Amino acid sequence: MTAITYLVPISIGLALITFIGVLWTVRTNQYGDPDGNSVWILDVDDVPLSQEEKDKIQS
């Protein structure tokens, strides 16, 4: 029974820390562009490898 007196406040504290963290990420606009990086990586122009770079990969 004494374990509950320690575990309940600890779990409430962790929940508050998590809640504050989520609020901070929302207020600092961390979720502003969820598709940005996934689309950006596809738009990068591919440059053909030189023969020297191809040889490095194969060896």
Phi and psi in radians as a Rosetta constraint file:
Dihedral C 1 N 2 CA 2 C 2 CIRCULARHARMONIC -1.239 0.35
Dihedral N 2 CA 2 C 2 N 3 CIRCULARHARMONIC -0.392 0.35
Dihedral C 2 N 3 CA 3 C 3 CIRCULARHARMONIC -1.136 0.35
Dihedral N 3 CA 3 C 3 N 4 CIRCULARHARMONIC -0.594 0.35
Dihedral C 3 N 4 CA 4 C 4 CIRCULARHARMONIC -1.117 0.35
Dihedral N 4 CA 4 C 4 N 5 CIRCULARHARMONIC -0.615 0.35
Dihedral C 4 N 5 CA 5 C 5 CIRCULARHARMONIC -1.152 0.35
Dihedral N 5 CA 5 C 5 N 6 CIRCULARHARMONIC -0.391 0.35
Dihedral C 5 N 6 CA 6 C 6 CIRCULARHARMONIC -1.624 0.35
Dihedral N 6 CA 6 C 6 N 7 CIRCULARHARMONIC -0.707 0.35
Dihedral C 6 N 7 CA 7 C 7 CIRCULARHARMONIC -1.278 0.35
Dihedral N 7 CA 7 C 7 N 8 CIRCULARHARMONIC -0.626 0.35
Dihedral C 7 N 8 CA 8 C 8 CIRCULARHARMONIC -1.127 0.35
Dihedral N 8 CA 8 C 8 N 9 CIRCULARHARMONIC -0.876 0.35
Dihedral C 8 N 9 CA 9 C 9 CIRCULARHARMONIC -1.103 0.35
Dihedral N 9 CA 9 C 9 N 10 CIRCULARHARMONIC -0.612 0.35
Dihedral C 9 N 10 CA 10 C 10 CIRCULARHARMONIC -1.139 0.35
Dihedral N 10 CA 10 C 10 N 11 CIRCULARHARMONIC -0.766 0.35
Dihedral C 10 N 11 CA 11 C 11 CIRCULARHARMONIC -1.184 0.35
Dihedral N 11 CA 11 C 11 N 12 CIRCULARHARMONIC -0.637 0.35
Dihedral C 11 N 12 CA 12 C 12 CIRCULARHARMONIC -1.148 0.35
Dihedral N 12 CA 12 C 12 N 13 CIRCULARHARMONIC -0.710 0.35
Dihedral C 12 N 13 CA 13 C 13 CIRCULARHARMONIC -1.097 0.35
Dihedral N 13 CA 13 C 13 N 14 CIRCULARHARMONIC -0.744 0.35
Dihedral C 13 N 14 CA 14 C 14 CIRCULARHARMONIC -1.146 0.35
Dihedral N 14 CA 14 C 14 N 15 CIRCULARHARMONIC -0.656 0.35
Dihedral C 14 N 15 CA 15 C 15 CIRCULARHARMONIC -1.132 0.35
Dihedral N 15 CA 15 C 15 N 16 CIRCULARHARMONIC -0.700 0.35
Dihedral C 15 N 16 CA 16 C 16 CIRCULARHARMONIC -1.143 0.35
Dihedral N 16 CA 16 C 16 N 17 CIRCULARHARMONIC -0.725 0.35
Dihedral C 16 N 17 CA 17 C 17 CIRCULARHARMONIC -1.090 0.35
Dihedral N 17 CA 17 C 17 N 18 CIRCULARHARMONIC -0.740 0.35
Dihedral C 17 N 18 CA 18 C 18 CIRCULARHARMONIC -1.108 0.35
Dihedral N 18 CA 18 C 18 N 19 CIRCULARHARMONIC -0.774 0.35
Dihedral C 18 N 19 CA 19 C 19 CIRCULARHARMONIC -1.086 0.35
Dihedral N 19 CA 19 C 19 N 20 CIRCULARHARMONIC -0.746 0.35
Dihedral C 19 N 20 CA 20 C 20 CIRCULARHARMONIC -1.134 0.35
Dihedral N 20 CA 20 C 20 N 21 CIRCULARHARMONIC -0.668 0.35
Dihedral C 20 N 21 CA 21 C 21 CIRCULARHARMONIC -1.107 0.35
Dihedral N 21 CA 21 C 21 N 22 CIRCULARHARMONIC -0.734 0.35
Dihedral C 21 N 22 CA 22 C 22 CIRCULARHARMONIC -1.150 0.35
Dihedral N 22 CA 22 C 22 N 23 CIRCULARHARMONIC -0.742 0.35
Dihedral C 22 N 23 CA 23 C 23 CIRCULARHARMONIC -1.058 0.35
Dihedral N 23 CA 23 C 23 N 24 CIRCULARHARMONIC -0.708 0.35
Dihedral C 23 N 24 CA 24 C 24 CIRCULARHARMONIC -1.108 0.35
Dihedral N 24 CA 24 C 24 N 25 CIRCULARHARMONIC -0.753 0.35
Dihedral C 24 N 25 CA 25 C 25 CIRCULARHARMONIC -1.164 0.35
Dihedral N 25 CA 25 C 25 N 26 CIRCULARHARMONIC -0.611 0.35
Dihedral C 25 N 26 CA 26 C 26 CIRCULARHARMONIC -1.226 0.35
Dihedral N 26 CA 26 C 26 N 27 CIRCULARHARMONIC -0.742 0.35
Dihedral C 26 N 27 CA 27 C 27 CIRCULARHARMONIC -1.222 0.35
Dihedral N 27 CA 27 C 27 N 28 CIRCULARHARMONIC -0.504 0.35
Dihedral C 27 N 28 CA 28 C 28 CIRCULARHARMONIC -1.613 0.35
Dihedral N 28 CA 28 C 28 N 29 CIRCULARHARMONIC 0.222 0.35
Dihedral C 28 N 29 CA 29 C 29 CIRCULARHARMONIC 1.057 0.35
Dihedral N 29 CA 29 C 29 N 30 CIRCULARHARMONIC 0.738 0.35
Dihedral C 29 N 30 CA 30 C 30 CIRCULARHARMONIC -1.231 0.35
Dihedral N 30 CA 30 C 30 N 31 CIRCULARHARMONIC -0.369 0.35
Dihedral C 30 N 31 CA 31 C 31 CIRCULARHARMONIC -1.844 0.35
Dihedral N 31 CA 31 C 31 N 32 CIRCULARHARMONIC 0.397 0.35
Dihedral C 31 N 32 CA 32 C 32 CIRCULARHARMONIC -1.194 0.35
Dihedral N 32 CA 32 C 32 N 33 CIRCULARHARMONIC -0.580 0.35
Dihedral C 32 N 33 CA 33 C 33 CIRCULARHARMONIC -2.373 0.35
Dihedral N 33 CA 33 C 33 N 34 CIRCULARHARMONIC 1.316 0.35
Dihedral C 33 N 34 CA 34 C 34 CIRCULARHARMONIC -1.176 0.35
Dihedral N 34 CA 34 C 34 N 35 CIRCULARHARMONIC -0.407 0.35
Dihedral C 34 N 35 CA 35 C 35 CIRCULARHARMONIC -1.710 0.35
Dihedral N 35 CA 35 C 35 N 36 CIRCULARHARMONIC -0.019 0.35
Dihedral C 35 N 36 CA 36 C 36 CIRCULARHARMONIC -1.024 0.35
Dihedral N 36 CA 36 C 36 N 37 CIRCULARHARMONIC -0.994 0.35
Dihedral C 36 N 37 CA 37 C 37 CIRCULARHARMONIC -1.238 0.35
Dihedral N 37 CA 37 C 37 N 38 CIRCULARHARMONIC -0.603 0.35
Dihedral C 37 N 38 CA 38 C 38 CIRCULARHARMONIC -1.184 0.35
Dihedral N 38 CA 38 C 38 N 39 CIRCULARHARMONIC -0.545 0.35
Dihedral C 38 N 39 CA 39 C 39 CIRCULARHARMONIC -1.446 0.35
Dihedral N 39 CA 39 C 39 N 40 CIRCULARHARMONIC -0.643 0.35
Dihedral C 39 N 40 CA 40 C 40 CIRCULARHARMONIC -1.077 0.35
Dihedral N 40 CA 40 C 40 N 41 CIRCULARHARMONIC -0.706 0.35
Dihedral C 40 N 41 CA 41 C 41 CIRCULARHARMONIC -1.140 0.35
Dihedral N 41 CA 41 C 41 N 42 CIRCULARHARMONIC -0.475 0.35
Dihedral C 41 N 42 CA 42 C 42 CIRCULARHARMONIC -1.429 0.35
Dihedral N 42 CA 42 C 42 N 43 CIRCULARHARMONIC -0.348 0.35
Dihedral C 42 N 43 CA 43 C 43 CIRCULARHARMONIC -1.550 0.35
Dihedral N 43 CA 43 C 43 N 44 CIRCULARHARMONIC -0.078 0.35
Dihedral C 43 N 44 CA 44 C 44 CIRCULARHARMONIC -1.200 0.35
Dihedral N 44 CA 44 C 44 N 45 CIRCULARHARMONIC 2.298 0.35
Dihedral C 44 N 45 CA 45 C 45 CIRCULARHARMONIC -1.211 0.35
Dihedral N 45 CA 45 C 45 N 46 CIRCULARHARMONIC 2.256 0.35
Dihedral C 45 N 46 CA 46 C 46 CIRCULARHARMONIC -1.451 0.35
Dihedral N 46 CA 46 C 46 N 47 CIRCULARHARMONIC 2.312 0.35
Dihedral C 46 N 47 CA 47 C 47 CIRCULARHARMONIC -1.904 0.35
Dihedral N 47 CA 47 C 47 N 48 CIRCULARHARMONIC 2.244 0.35
Dihedral C 47 N 48 CA 48 C 48 CIRCULARHARMONIC -1.085 0.35
Dihedral N 48 CA 48 C 48 N 49 CIRCULARHARMONIC 2.532 0.35
Dihedral C 48 N 49 CA 49 C 49 CIRCULARHARMONIC -1.308 0.35
Dihedral N 49 CA 49 C 49 N 50 CIRCULARHARMONIC 2.541 0.35
Dihedral C 49 N 50 CA 50 C 50 CIRCULARHARMONIC -1.310 0.35
Dihedral N 50 CA 50 C 50 N 51 CIRCULARHARMONIC 2.913 0.35
Dihedral C 50 N 51 CA 51 C 51 CIRCULARHARMONIC -1.086 0.35
Dihedral N 51 CA 51 C 51 N 52 CIRCULARHARMONIC -0.638 0.35
Dihedral C 51 N 52 CA 52 C 52 CIRCULARHARMONIC -1.098 0.35
Dihedral N 52 CA 52 C 52 N 53 CIRCULARHARMONIC -0.739 0.35
Dihedral C 52 N 53 CA 53 C 53 CIRCULARHARMONIC -1.196 0.35
Dihedral N 53 CA 53 C 53 N 54 CIRCULARHARMONIC -0.636 0.35
Dihedral C 53 N 54 CA 54 C 54 CIRCULARHARMONIC -1.113 0.35
Dihedral N 54 CA 54 C 54 N 55 CIRCULARHARMONIC -0.724 0.35
Dihedral C 54 N 55 CA 55 C 55 CIRCULARHARMONIC -1.117 0.35
Dihedral N 55 CA 55 C 55 N 56 CIRCULARHARMONIC -0.642 0.35
Dihedral C 55 N 56 CA 56 C 56 CIRCULARHARMONIC -1.115 0.35
Dihedral N 56 CA 56 C 56 N 57 CIRCULARHARMONIC -0.689 0.35
Dihedral C 56 N 57 CA 57 C 57 CIRCULARHARMONIC -1.202 0.35
Dihedral N 57 CA 57 C 57 N 58 CIRCULARHARMONIC -0.694 0.35
Dihedral C 57 N 58 CA 58 C 58 CIRCULARHARMONIC -1.298 0.35
Dihedral N 58 CA 58 C 58 N 59 CIRCULARHARMONIC -0.447 0.35
